Amino acid sequence: MSKKETGVKRVYTIPLYRIYWGRRSNRAKRAIKFIKRFVQRHFKEAEKIVIDNAVNNYVWGRGIEKPPRRIRVIIEYRPEDKLAKVLLARKA
């Protein structure tokens, strides 16, 4: 985002431990759905949620049965587009 654009940029740690309660065969798929629901819960006015490929690759990195227990993301919300973009937060 440039300085001229108005928007919100927040860092969240999303706990994915609940994904492990269900079947093993589709955990990564459920984790992606859970991330979308998490963003929808925190940015209620967002009409479109876009998950970056880096987040998707991180969740699916160890296969469908073993997604990470938690993921740290940056959520950029632009109110003029009603778009929430989920980016992977890099470790410093």
OpenMM code with the backbone's topology and positions (N, CA, C; nanometers):
from openmm import Vec3, app, unit

residues = "MET SER LYS LYS GLU THR GLY VAL LYS ARG VAL TYR THR ILE PRO LEU TYR ARG ILE TYR TRP GLY ARG ARG SER ASN ARG ALA LYS ARG ALA ILE LYS PHE ILE LYS ARG PHE VAL GLN ARG HIS PHE LYS GLU ALA GLU LYS ILE VAL ILE ASP ASN ALA VAL ASN ASN TYR VAL TRP GLY ARG GLY ILE GLU LYS PRO PRO ARG ARG ILE ARG VAL ILE ILE GLU TYR ARG PRO GLU ASP LYS LEU ALA LYS VAL LEU LEU ALA ARG LYS ALA".split()
positions = [
    Vec3(0.0842, -0.1180, 0.0000),
    Vec3(0.0000, 0.0000, 0.0000),
    Vec3(0.0883, 0.1238, 0.0000),
    Vec3(0.0525, 0.2191, -0.0801),
    Vec3(0.1255, 0.3448, -0.0801),
    Vec3(0.0704, 0.4355, 0.0294),
    Vec3(0.1398, 0.5468, 0.0506),
    Vec3(0.0981, 0.6379, 0.1570),
    Vec3(-0.0346, 0.7066, 0.1249),
    Vec3(-0.0660, 0.7216, -0.0042),
    Vec3(-0.1896, 0.7883, -0.0422),
    Vec3(-0.3123, 0.7026, -0.0144),
    Vec3(-0.2957, 0.5710, -0.0191),
    Vec3(-0.4091, 0.4816, 0.0029),
    Vec3(-0.4433, 0.4747, 0.1513),
    Vec3(-0.5712, 0.4758, 0.1782),
    Vec3(-0.6141, 0.4576, 0.3161),
    Vec3(-0.6447, 0.3104, 0.3356),
    Vec3(-0.6151, 0.2618, 0.4524),
    Vec3(-0.6413, 0.1218, 0.4782),
    Vec3(-0.5873, 0.0822, 0.6140),
    Vec3(-0.6131, -0.0416, 0.6476),
    Vec3(-0.5714, -0.0955, 0.7758),
    Vec3(-0.4766, -0.2106, 0.7492),
    Vec3(-0.3696, -0.2168, 0.8269),
    Vec3(-0.2728, -0.3245, 0.8147),
    Vec3(-0.2487, -0.3785, 0.9555),
    Vec3(-0.2859, -0.5042, 0.9788),
    Vec3(-0.2728, -0.5636, 1.1124),
    Vec3(-0.2038, -0.6983, 1.1036),
    Vec3(-0.1345, -0.7327, 1.2115),
    Vec3(-0.0659, -0.8618, 1.2205),
    Vec3(-0.1433, -0.9489, 1.3189),
    Vec3(-0.1744, -1.0711, 1.2774),
    Vec3(-0.2475, -1.1660, 1.3609),
    Vec3(-0.1730, -1.2985, 1.3653),
    Vec3(-0.1842, -1.3680, 1.4764),
    Vec3(-0.1413, -1.5067, 1.4862),
    Vec3(-0.2682, -1.5895, 1.4931),
    Vec3(-0.2921, -1.6691, 1.3900),
    Vec3(-0.4152, -1.7473, 1.3809),
    Vec3(-0.3885, -1.8871, 1.4349),
    Vec3(-0.4568, -1.9284, 1.5411),
    Vec3(-0.4370, -2.0642, 1.5937),
    Vec3(-0.5134, -2.1664, 1.5100),
    Vec3(-0.4440, -2.2662, 1.4638),
    Vec3(-0.5065, -2.3690, 1.3808),
    Vec3(-0.5144, -2.5036, 1.4536),
    Vec3(-0.5006, -2.5033, 1.5865),
    Vec3(-0.5006, -2.6298, 1.6597),
    Vec3(-0.6329, -2.7026, 1.6487),
    Vec3(-0.7433, -2.6288, 1.6308),
    Vec3(-0.8748, -2.6932, 1.6203),
    Vec3(-0.8882, -2.7788, 1.4954),
    Vec3(-0.8083, -2.7494, 1.3949),
    Vec3(-0.8121, -2.8260, 1.2705),
    Vec3(-0.7724, -2.9710, 1.2964),
    Vec3(-0.6881, -2.9932, 1.3963),
    Vec3(-0.6395, -3.1277, 1.4267),
    Vec3(-0.7453, -3.2154, 1.4940),
    Vec3(-0.8561, -3.1576, 1.5377),
    Vec3(-0.9597, -3.2369, 1.6031),
    Vec3(-1.0340, -3.3267, 1.5061),
    Vec3(-1.0365, -3.2909, 1.3802),
    Vec3(-1.1148, -3.3663, 1.2824),
    Vec3(-1.0335, -3.4742, 1.2132),
    Vec3(-1.0864, -3.5204, 1.1020),
    Vec3(-1.0190, -3.6222, 1.0219),
    Vec3(-0.8856, -3.5710, 0.9714),
    Vec3(-0.7930, -3.6624, 0.9496),
    Vec3(-0.6611, -3.6244, 0.8991),
    Vec3(-0.6645, -3.5932, 0.7508),
    Vec3(-0.7598, -3.6488, 0.6798),
    Vec3(-0.7537, -3.6506, 0.5341),
    Vec3(-0.7785, -3.5161, 0.4669),
    Vec3(-0.8275, -3.4156, 0.5389),
    Vec3(-0.8531, -3.2863, 0.4733),
    Vec3(-0.8201, -3.1679, 0.5640),
    Vec3(-0.7187, -3.1804, 0.6464),
    Vec3(-0.6882, -3.0749, 0.7424),
    Vec3(-0.6401, -2.9453, 0.6775),
    Vec3(-0.5545, -2.9546, 0.5782),
    Vec3(-0.5022, -2.8321, 0.5153),
    Vec3(-0.6144, -2.7551, 0.4459),
    Vec3(-0.7052, -2.8263, 0.3828),
    Vec3(-0.8185, -2.7619, 0.3172),
    Vec3(-0.9061, -2.6899, 0.4196),
    Vec3(-0.9299, -2.7552, 0.5333),
    Vec3(-1.0088, -2.6928, 0.6395),
    Vec3(-0.9349, -2.5746, 0.7010),
    Vec3(-0.8021, -2.5811, 0.7068),
    Vec3(-0.7243, -2.4701, 0.7616),
    Vec3(-0.7397, -2.3449, 0.6764),
    Vec3(-0.7404, -2.3597, 0.5449),
    Vec3(-0.7600, -2.2454, 0.4561),
    Vec3(-0.8992, -2.1857, 0.4769),
    Vec3(-1.0002, -2.2700, 0.4897),
    Vec3(-1.1361, -2.2210, 0.5161),
    Vec3(-1.1432, -2.1498, 0.6506),
    Vec3(-1.0709, -2.2029, 0.7514),
    Vec3(-1.0692, -2.1419, 0.8842),
    Vec3(-1.0039, -2.0037, 0.8791),
    Vec3(-0.8984, -1.9886, 0.8002),
    Vec3(-0.8319, -1.8586, 0.7863),
    Vec3(-0.9278, -1.7575, 0.7245),
    Vec3(-1.0040, -1.7990, 0.6238),
    Vec3(-1.1025, -1.7096, 0.5625),
    Vec3(-1.2102, -1.6687, 0.6631),
    Vec3(-1.2579, -1.7651, 0.7433),
    Vec3(-1.3590, -1.7328, 0.8449),
    Vec3(-1.3020, -1.6384, 0.9504),
    Vec3(-1.1759, -1.6577, 0.9883),
    Vec3(-1.1098, -1.5717, 1.0860),
    Vec3(-1.1052, -1.4274, 1.0354),
    Vec3(-1.0665, -1.4093, 0.9097),
    Vec3(-1.0596, -1.2752, 0.8517),
    Vec3(-1.1992, -1.2145, 0.8436),
    Vec3(-1.2975, -1.2934, 0.8052),
    Vec3(-1.4356, -1.2438, 0.7977),
    Vec3(-1.4858, -1.2002, 0.9351),
    Vec3(-1.4464, -1.2711, 1.0390),
    Vec3(-1.4894, -1.2372, 1.1745),
    Vec3(-1.4258, -1.1063, 1.2218),
    Vec3(-1.3019, -1.0792, 1.1820),
    Vec3(-1.2315, -0.9604, 1.2281),
    Vec3(-1.2541, -0.8392, 1.1382),
    Vec3(-1.2877, -0.8626, 1.0120),
    Vec3(-1.3172, -0.7536, 0.9185),
    Vec3(-1.4544, -0.7809, 0.8584),
    Vec3(-1.5573, -0.7496, 0.9350),
    Vec3(-1.6943, -0.7843, 0.8980),
    Vec3(-1.7403, -0.7167, 0.7684),
    Vec3(-1.6883, -0.5974, 0.7411),
    Vec3(-1.7339, -0.5260, 0.6220),
    Vec3(-1.6625, -0.5700, 0.4947),
    Vec3(-1.5656, -0.6602, 0.5052),
    Vec3(-1.4931, -0.7090, 0.3869),
    Vec3(-1.5846, -0.7990, 0.3037),
    Vec3(-1.5972, -0.7656, 0.1757),
    Vec3(-1.6795, -0.8462, 0.0856),
    Vec3(-1.5961, -0.9503, 0.0119),
    Vec3(-1.4663, -0.9220, -0.0059),
    Vec3(-1.3791, -1.0141, -0.0772),
    Vec3(-1.2539, -1.0386, 0.0062),
    Vec3(-1.2173, -1.1650, 0.0216),
    Vec3(-1.0981, -1.2034, 0.0968),
    Vec3(-1.0047, -1.2759, 0.0008),
    Vec3(-0.8820, -1.2266, -0.0095),
    Vec3(-0.7824, -1.2854, -0.0985),
    Vec3(-0.6685, -1.3403, -0.0128),
    Vec3(-0.6400, -1.4694, -0.0288),
    Vec3(-0.5295, -1.5324, 0.0428),
    Vec3(-0.4113, -1.5424, -0.0519),
    Vec3(-0.2977, -1.4897, -0.0087),
    Vec3(-0.1764, -1.4890, -0.0901),
    Vec3(-0.1246, -1.6317, -0.1096),
    Vec3(-0.0549, -1.6542, -0.2211),
    Vec3(0.0003, -1.7866, -0.2495),
    Vec3(0.1012, -1.8317, -0.1443),
    Vec3(0.1736, -1.7379, -0.0843),
    Vec3(0.2717, -1.7741, 0.0188),
    Vec3(0.2025, -1.8358, 0.1406),
    Vec3(0.0862, -1.7832, 0.1769),
    Vec3(0.0095, -1.8398, 0.2890),
    Vec3(-0.0389, -1.9795, 0.2519),
    Vec3(-0.0904, -1.9946, 0.1317),
    Vec3(-0.1393, -2.1239, 0.0856),
    Vec3(-0.0267, -2.2274, 0.0825),
    Vec3(0.0903, -2.1882, 0.0309),
    Vec3(0.2038, -2.2801, 0.0255),
    Vec3(0.2529, -2.3170, 0.1647),
    Vec3(0.2473, -2.2224, 0.2597),
    Vec3(0.2896, -2.2498, 0.3966),
    Vec3(0.1960, -2.3513, 0.4632),
    Vec3(0.0663, -2.3354, 0.4418),
    Vec3(-0.0307, -2.4284, 0.5021),
    Vec3(-0.0174, -2.5672, 0.4405),
    Vec3(-0.0023, -2.5735, 0.3081),
    Vec3(0.0045, -2.7010, 0.2385),
    Vec3(0.1465, -2.7585, 0.2334),
    Vec3(0.2445, -2.6908, 0.2902),
    Vec3(0.3851, -2.7287, 0.2781),
    Vec3(0.4198, -2.8678, 0.3266),
    Vec3(0.3548, -2.9142, 0.4317),
    Vec3(0.3828, -3.0477, 0.4851),
    Vec3(0.2763, -3.1488, 0.4460),
    Vec3(0.1937, -3.1127, 0.3509),
    Vec3(0.0919, -3.2051, 0.3034),
    Vec3(-0.0451, -3.1729, 0.3596),
    Vec3(-0.1420, -3.2539, 0.3176),
    Vec3(-0.2807, -3.2295, 0.3556),
    Vec3(-0.3089, -3.2688, 0.5007),
    Vec3(-0.2313, -3.3614, 0.5551),
    Vec3(-0.2599, -3.4132, 0.6891),
    Vec3(-0.1926, -3.3365, 0.8020),
    Vec3(-0.0886, -3.2568, 0.7732),
    Vec3(-0.0136, -3.1916, 0.8807),
    Vec3(0.0062, -3.0423, 0.8555),
    Vec3(-0.1007, -2.9633, 0.8606),
    Vec3(-0.0828, -2.8180, 0.8483),
    Vec3(-0.0170, -2.7640, 0.9758),
    Vec3(0.0337, -2.6411, 0.9735),
    Vec3(0.0955, -2.5853, 1.0944),
    Vec3(-0.0079, -2.5652, 1.2048),
    Vec3(0.0400, -2.5623, 1.3296),
    Vec3(-0.0501, -2.5429, 1.4439),
    Vec3(-0.0955, -2.3987, 1.4574),
    Vec3(-0.0137, -2.3053, 1.4080),
    Vec3(-0.0498, -2.1634, 1.4091),
    Vec3(0.0201, -2.0975, 1.2921),
    Vec3(-0.0331, -1.9849, 1.2499),
    Vec3(0.0247, -1.9118, 1.1374),
    Vec3(0.0172, -1.7629, 1.1685),
    Vec3(0.1248, -1.6927, 1.1390),
    Vec3(0.1308, -1.5481, 1.1619),
    Vec3(0.1108, -1.4792, 1.0268),
    Vec3(0.0083, -1.3951, 1.0188),
    Vec3(-0.0276, -1.3305, 0.8933),
    Vec3(-0.0410, -1.1797, 0.9113),
    Vec3(-0.0296, -1.1097, 0.8002),
    Vec3(-0.0581, -0.9667, 0.7933),
    Vec3(-0.1855, -0.9526, 0.7104),
    Vec3(-0.2826, -0.8828, 0.7648),
    Vec3(-0.4077, -0.8616, 0.6924),
    Vec3(-0.4157, -0.7144, 0.6534),
    Vec3(-0.4211, -0.6910, 0.5229),
    Vec3(-0.4362, -0.5560, 0.4705),
    Vec3(-0.5807, -0.5393, 0.4260),
    Vec3(-0.6461, -0.4397, 0.4815),
    Vec3(-0.7866, -0.4140, 0.4467),
    Vec3(-0.7981, -0.2768, 0.3832),
    Vec3(-0.8600, -0.2730, 0.2656),
    Vec3(-0.8849, -0.1471, 0.1957),
    Vec3(-1.0353, -0.1225, 0.1946),
    Vec3(-1.0812, -0.0234, 0.2692),
    Vec3(-1.2265, -0.0014, 0.2781),
    Vec3(-1.2898, 0.0470, 0.1479),
    Vec3(-1.2136, 0.1162, 0.0613),
    Vec3(-1.2747, 0.1643, -0.0632),
    Vec3(-1.3072, 0.0495, -0.1578),
    Vec3(-1.2290, -0.0599, -0.1536),
    Vec3(-1.2571, -0.1774, -0.2369),
    Vec3(-1.3318, -0.2867, -0.1603),
    Vec3(-1.3370, -0.2719, -0.0283),
    Vec3(-1.3907, -0.3753, 0.0612),
    Vec3(-1.3181, -0.5071, 0.0381),
    Vec3(-1.1839, -0.4965, 0.0315),
    Vec3(-1.0973, -0.6100, 0.0022),
    Vec3(-1.0024, -0.6326, 0.1193),
    Vec3(-0.9972, -0.7563, 0.1671),
    Vec3(-0.9025, -0.7958, 0.2712),
    Vec3(-0.8037, -0.8937, 0.2095),
    Vec3(-0.6756, -0.8604, 0.2187),
    Vec3(-0.5709, -0.9440, 0.1607),
    Vec3(-0.4890, -1.0039, 0.2738),
    Vec3(-0.4707, -1.1365, 0.2700),
    Vec3(-0.3990, -1.2087, 0.3748),
    Vec3(-0.2601, -1.2412, 0.3228),
    Vec3(-0.1570, -1.1886, 0.3916),
    Vec3(-0.0178, -1.2097, 0.3528),
    Vec3(0.0564, -1.2821, 0.4647),
    Vec3(0.1585, -1.3573, 0.4298),
    Vec3(0.2379, -1.4278, 0.5287),
    Vec3(0.3347, -1.3322, 0.5941),
    Vec3(0.3397, -1.3305, 0.7277),
    Vec3(0.4334, -1.2455, 0.8008),
    Vec3(0.5675, -1.3165, 0.8088),
    Vec3(0.6703, -1.2520, 0.7609),
    Vec3(0.8043, -1.3103, 0.7627),
    Vec3(0.8672, -1.2906, 0.8990),
    Vec3(0.9506, -1.3854, 0.9380),
    Vec3(1.0230, -1.3722, 1.0646),
    Vec3(1.1383, -1.2757, 1.0446),
    Vec3(1.1621, -1.1904, 1.1447),
    Vec3(1.2697, -1.0916, 1.1334),
    Vec3(1.4017, -1.1478, 1.1806),
] * unit.nanometer
topology = app.Topology()
chain = topology.addChain("A")
for resn in residues:
    res = topology.addResidue(resn, chain)
    for name in ("N", "CA", "C"):
        topology.addAtom(name, app.Element.getBySymbol(name[0]), res)
